[in-house]
C-alpha cells in the first residue's frame, strides 16, 4: 500500500532509481517511504525527494508548497505568530524569536521535551510533519525555510551527469 508520498511519486511516474541517483537517498529508503506506513518521513529525505520529483516532472519550484499541502495536508497556520497580533511592533519582533519551547510544542503538537532533544543531539532528525507545523506556526515560507536550513538543491547540475 502506498503512503501519501508514494502515491504522489506514482502519480508523477517517477523512476525511483533515477531519484535515488540524484538525491543520494537509497532506492530502498525511497521505497520504504513510499510504501511502509511505519517508515518515518524525515525532512532531510522528504524535502529533496519531493523537490527533485517535481523538477523531473516539470513542476515549477513555486508549486513546492502546494505539493507539500497535497502530501502532508497543513491544517493550521500561524498559530504562534497570531498570538502576537495587537502587540507593539517591538513586542512582535521579540516575541517571534523568543517563544518558550513548551508553548511551541503545545501549539505545534510536537511531543513534550522533543525540541530540547533536537537542541541537545546534533544528529537527531525531525519528521517532515513536525518541521512543517513549526514553520507554519511562526508564519515562515516553507520552501525558503527548508532551503535555508536543509540546503539548496542543485538539480540542474546533478541531472546533466545522469
N, C-alpha and C positions, 0 to 999 in steps of 0.2 A: 504494500500500500504506500502511496506517495505521501510525503509530508507536503505542506504548502510550498516549500522551496522546490521540492521535487516536481510537483505539479507545474510550477512556473517554468522550470527548466525543460520539462517535457513539452509544454505548450510552445516554447521557443524552438524546440527540436535541437537543443544544444548537444554537441558532441562532448561528452564528459572527459574524454581523453585529451582533447584539444584544450578544454577548460583547465584541466589539470596542468598541462604543459605551460600555459600562460600564467596561471595563478601560483603555481608551485604547491598547490594543495593536492594530495594524492587522490587518485581516482577512487580508491576505497573509501576515503573520507567523504568525498563528494557524494558517492553512492549512499553512504550511511546517512548523511544529512538529507538526502533526497528520499530515502525510503524507510528509515528507522525512527519511529516516534520517540524513542529513548535517547537518540543522539542529540546532545546539547549543541545548538547552533551558536557558536562563539562568534563574536563580532569580527575578530581578525580573520575569520574564514568566510563568513557570510558576505561581508562587505565586498571583498574582491570577487567572489563568485557572482554576485548579482551585477556588480559594475561591469565585469568582463562579459557576462552573458548578454547584458543589454547592448554593449558595444558590438559584439559579434552579430547580434540580431538587427543592428542598425537603429536601435532605440537611442535617441539623443540623451546626453548627460542630464539635461534639465528635467527628464522624466524619472530620474532615480528615486526621488522622494515618493512619487506616486506609485512606483513599483513596490517600494517597501510597504506602502499602505495596503497594497493588494495581498502581499505575502504575510505581513505581520500587521494586521489592522491596528491603527493607532486610535485608541478610544478617548484619551484625554490629552489635552494640550494646555500648556502654560499654567499648570496648577500652582506651582510655587510663585511664578512671576506675577500671577493675578493677585496674589495676596499683598503685593506691594503697591497696587494701584491706589491712588488717592494720597499716597505719601509724597513728601517733598522729593525733588529730583535727587538730592544728596542721599536721602534715605533709600530711594530706589536703587541707586548705584551701589551703596554699601550693602544693602540687603541682598542684592542679586549675587554678590560674591561671598556672603557670609552666612548662608543658610546653615542651620545646625544639621548635622548628619542624621540625627533621629527624625527630624521633620522631613528631610529628603527621602529617607527610607519609607516613612509612612505614606507620603504623598505619591511616591512612585512605585509603591508595592514591592520594594526591594527588601528582602528579609533583614530583620534587625541585626545590626552588627556587621553586615556584609561590606558596607563601604569601608569600615575600618580594616577589614581583611584585605580589601584591594589596596589600601594605603600601606599596609604592613608587609605585603607579599608582592614583590615586583614582578613575579611570574604568574600571578593569578589572572585568569582570563574571564571576561564578562560575556554572558549570553547577550545576543543582539537585542532581545526584547527589553532587557534591563537598560541597556545603553539608549535605546530608542525612547523609553519612558523618561529617562533622566534628561536627555536632550530636549524632548518636547516640554517637560515640566518647567524648564528655565527659558523657554522661548528661543532656542537656537535653531539654525538651519541644519537639518540632519546631514546632508551630503557634505557641506562645508566643514562641519564639525568632525565628521569621520575622516575627511582628508587631512585635517589639521592634526588629529591625534593618532590615526592609523596609517597615514601616508597617502600621498597622491599615487594613483595607479597609472603608470605609463603604458597603456595597452598598445599604442601605435608601434612603439619600438619592439615590443615583445611579439606582436603578430607578424612583423616583417620577417623575423627569423624562422617562422614556422611555416 
